[in-house]
Amino acid sequence: MTVLHGEGAPAAGPGAGGRPAWRIGTRASLLARTQAGDVREALVAAGQPAELVLIETPGDLSTGPVEEIGVGVFTSALRAELAAGNIDIAVHSYKDLPTAADERFVLAAVPARQDPRDALVARDGMVLGELPPGAVVGTSAPRRIAQLRALGLGLDIQPLRGNLDTRLGKVTEGELDAVVVARAGLARIGRLDAVTEALEPVQMLPAPAQGALAVECRAADTELIELLAALDDHGSRTAVTAERALLAELEAGCTAPVGAIAELVESLDDDGRIVEELSLRGCAAAVDGSDVIRASTVGAPAQAAELGRALARELLELGARELLAAEPGTADSPAAPAESFTTPVGTSTAAADSSAAAPESGGTTAAPPGGSAAAGTSTATDFTEPSPMENNR
């Protein structure tokens, strides 16, 4: 392992009473270090010394597609070091965590979430609808591939690996016409200037928990759990709870072609009083783009998990299991099947469609608060360069 005390900051010495610095485990990529650095800075600002511990994960050692090398590939090593007592805190991109709970750990904080939308970075400042048929677009996430193909724009979608700078460079160097990445990653490393269009959920639903961080510690560390609770953002936790419950109920991993986005919204009750509700939208897609099943619902924020599970069951009734189990097709621009709608059930709406028309500019987006191999193996590698697989699928 390699220990950092914060870039451009003095080493974190003992706190009051001589307590050692909290050890925050993170992957070594620029994005991961930045995310964990935000948590470190929040702790230091609260008078708690903290330092970053860089851990190499199986995902950093492989160049294969994430759907082949396995769910949890970016998180298993951090969790192993946490369980072993070599670090006190692990900071993950929430969307990378397996949906199954691990009783050894507590999700002590979900800090304020970044904008969860996907972002297009295209040559000549183009937006998605301006890309000509045959334009080469890079992305390797099955969810993005499926939804891009379903738009029926005739795009040539090519595999894309590497850290964010590498991905953006493929556009500026002319190798690709555009790439699609998570807007949150670009925001965290200060590269929002590269974004030519933030993709609205009506065009592309993001991955469940995209843009959110998961701050874990050991279940037995009650003092630390209480300390980290101050970093928790209620709205962000509520939204990702619903999104992740949907993913778990579908029995789909973080690489499945499943999208979801939740947001807290204001509504009026029967007495005309303003109340807070949780709006949730989800989709399951065929990777070849031949079909996308969508559904949405609104409910009480306190029932976020059940809301997610209920919407997943609705997607399953509409045929999501068959879509997710199907072998990927090869057509980049499938013909759009006729649009069909279910009868609304309760407060939910659902549709199965291929969205063959060009993306609409309207629609709402979640705008959450804030801006901002062998498991457990760790090395003392020089991590001055970003790891080959950036956590921004």
N, C-alpha and C positions, 0 to 999 in steps of 0.2 A: 504494500500500500504506500501511497505517497500522501503526505499531509501538507495542506496549504492553510495559511492563516488569513486568507483573504487578499485578493490581488490589490496592490496599492495601499494595503492597510498594515499596521504593525501587528506582530504576533500577538495572539490572544493569550494573555497571562492568566493566572489564577484569579478567580473572583473573590467576593467577600468570604472570609474564613479560609482562604487558600484553596477553594474548590477548583479542580482541573477544568479545562475548557471542555464544553460539550463537543463530542466528535460527530460530525455530520457526514454520513456516507453518500457519495454521489458517483455517477459515471463521470468519465473524464472529458467528454465532449464539451465544446464551448457552450452549447445550449444547456446541457445538464449542469455544468459548473455555474452558469449564470442563475439558473433556477435555485440551486442549493445555496448560492451566494445570497440570494434575496432572503432566504430563511435565516442564514447566518447573521445578516445585517439586522434583521428584526430582533434576534436574540441579543445581539451586542447592544442595540439601542435600549433594550430592557435591562441592561446591566449584567447580562449573562455572557461570559466569555465562550466563544465557539470557534471551531476550526473545521475546514473541509478535509475529508479523507477520500482520495480518489481510488476507485475500485474498478478494475477491468471486468467486464461481464462477458459471458459466452456470445452475446449479440455483437459485442465489439470485436470479437475474434473471427467472425464469420462474415462473408460477403453474400451469403445465400439469401433468398427471399424470406422474410420473417414468417410467412405462413408455413414455410417448410422447416425452419429451425425451431419453431415452437412458441406457444404462448408463455409469457413469463421470462423470456430469454433475456430481457433487459433488467429484470428485477430479482431474479433468483440469487445472484451473487451478493447483492446488497442485503437481502434478507438473511442469507447465511452468515454474513459478517455481523449483522445485528443480533442474531440468535447466539452467536459465539461470544458476544460481549466486546468485539473489537471496535464497534461504533455504537453510539447511543441513539442516533437518529438516522433514518434513511429518507431521502427525498426522491420521489418517483414522479414521472409524468403519469398522472392518474390513469390515463387510458391504457398504459402498458401493464397494469396490475391484473392478474387473473381475477375472475369474478368470485371464485370460491374464497370464503373467509379463512384466515389462518389464525387460530386461537393464540398463537404465541405473541401476536402483535396487536397493537391498537392503532387505528387511524386517528391520530391525536388532533390533526388539523387539516382542513382544506382551505388554504389561503384564498384570498379574492382571486377569482378566475379571470384570465385574459379572454378577450373576444374569441369565441370558439370556432368561428367560421374558417373555412378553407380560403386560400388566396391564390389567385392567378398571377404569375410573373411572366409576362409575354414580351416579345420583341416589339419594338416600335410603339410601345405604350398601348397595345391592343387589349380590348376586353374580350371575353369569351366569344360573344356573338360576332366579333369581327375577324376571328381566325378563319382563314379560307379552308375549304374542304381539303383534306390531305395534310393539313398542318400537323407537325410532329410535336406531341405533348408528352412530357415525361412525368410519370408517377408509377409507383409500384403497389400502392394500397388497393386491394380488390374493391373496397368500398368506393374509392374515387374512380377507378376504372369503370365499374358498373354504371355509376351515375353519369359519367361523361359519355359513355357509349349510348346510354338511354336517351340523351338529348338529341341524338340523330344529326349531329353536325358533321359527320364524316371525318372525324379526327383520327390521326394515326397515333395511337397511344403506345409508348415505348417504356420499357422498364427503366427505373431511375433509382440509383443507390448513391450513397455518399452523404457527407455533411452538408449543411445548408449552403455554405460558400461554394462548394463543388457543384451543387444543383443549380444555383443561380448562375454560376460561370458557364454552364452548358447553354444558357440562353444568350448571354452577352458574347460568347465566342461563336455563336451561330450553329452549334451542334443540334439544338432544339429550338422550336418556335416558342415554346412556353413550358412551364412546369407548374404543377399544382402542389402546394405545401400548406401546412397549418399556419394561419396568420399569427397565432400566438408565438410560435417559435421565432418568426421574424421580428415581432415586437420585442421579445426578450433580448435579442442580440442587437437591437437597434438598426434593423434593416427594413423597416416599413416603407422606406422610400422606393424599394424595388417592386412593391405591389402595384399591379395595374388594375386589378379588380378584386374586391372582397366578394366571394361568392355567397349570395343569399341562400338561406335554407330552401327556398322554393326551387333553386337550381340544384343545390347539393347539400344534403344533410351531413353535418360533421360526424366524426366518430364519437360514440358515447364518452363523456368526460374529457373531450378534447379541450385544451387550454387550461385545464385544472391540474394542480399539484396535489400529491398525496404525501403527507408528512407522517411517517410511522415511527413508533418506538415500541419497546417491549411492554407487554401487558402488565408486568410486575412493577414497572417504573412509575409508580403513582405520582411522585413529585414532578417528574418530567411531563407526564400526561397533563397535569394541572398547568404547568408552565406553558406548554405548547397550545393549550386551549385558547390562549389569548390571540393566537394567530388565525383562528378559525373564522371563516366568513359564512354566516348562516345561509344566505341566499345561494352561494356557490355550492355548499354541501347539499342543500336541498335539491338543487337542479341535478347534480351529478348522481345523487342517490336514485332519482327516478330513472335517469338514463342507464345507469349500470344495472338496475333491477330489470329493465327491459332486456338488456343484453344477456343477463344470466338466465332469465326465463326462456329466452330463445335457445339457450344452451350453445351460444356462439362465442367464439373467442375474439380477442381484440383485432384480429386480422380479417374477420368475416365481413362480407359486404352488407353491413348493418349500419345505419345512421340513426342518430337521435339527438334531439336538442330540447331542453326544458328551460323555462324562464318564469320568474314570478311576475304576475300581472295584476293590475287592479281591476276590480269588477264591482258591480252593485248587487246587493242582496235584495230580497223581496221587500224590505223596508226602506230601500233607497240608500242604505249605508254602504260606504266604501269598504270592501273586503279584499284580502289578498288571496289570489288563487295561483295554482301552478299549471301552466300550459305545457303540454308535452307532445312532440311530434316524433314519429319514428318511421323507418322504412327498412325493408329487406329487398335485395336486388339480385338478379341473375348477373353473373360476372360478364356475360356476353352482351348485356344491356337490353336483352329482349323483353324483360319485364321488371318493373319496380312496383312493389306493393307498399302503399303509404297509409298511415292512420294517425289520428290525433285525438287528444282528449284533454279535459280540464278537470281539476279536482283540488282538494284541500292540500296545502303544503305539508301538513302533518302526516298525510297519507302518501308521501312521495314514492316509497318503495312499492306499495300496493298499486299505485297508479301506473308505475312502470310495468309491473307484472301483468296487470289487466290489459294494457295496450299491447304487450307482447302476445298475450293469448288471442287478442283480436287479429293481430298479424298472422298468427299461426292458423286461425280459422280461415283467413283469406288465401292461404297457400304458401306462407313463408318457409315452412319446413322443406317443402319440395324445391323451392328456389335455392335455399342454402345448401341442400344436399346434391343439387344437380352438378354435373361435370361442366366446367367452364366452356363456353363456346369460343368460336374464333372470329366471329364477325365484329368488325369495329363499328359498323353503322347498320344495325339491324333495323328491319322495318318495324314501325311502331304498331303494336296491337291496339285494337279498339279499346278506348277507355271504359272502365266499368266502375261502378260505385256501389258500396253497400248501403243498406238502410241504416241511418244513424242509430246507434245504440246508446241510450243515456245521453251523456254530453260529449260522446266521441264521434268523430267522422273518419271515414276510411275510403281509400281508393286504390285500385290497381291500375298502373299506367306506365307508359314509356316516355312521356314528356318529349315527344319528337320535335315539338316546335322549339324555336330559339328561346333561350332563357328570358324570363320576364324580369323586368327591373324592379317590379313591385314586391310586395310581401314584407313580412316583418322578420326581424332577426333577434335572437337572444342577445342582449347587451348586458351581461352580468357586471356587477360592480367590480372595481379594482382595475388596475392597469398592469397592472404589472403582467456448455461443456460441463464442467464440474461446477456445481453451485458452490460459491464460497471461495473460489480461487481468486487471489488478489496478488498483484505484482507491483514492483517498484519501478515500472517503466517510466521513461521520460514522456510526460503527457503534454508537451508544449504544443503539439499539433492536435487538431480535433480527431477523434476516433473515426474510423471509416464509415460507421453507420450511425448517423445522427438520429437522435430520438425525435423524429419529426415526420413520421410516416404519413 
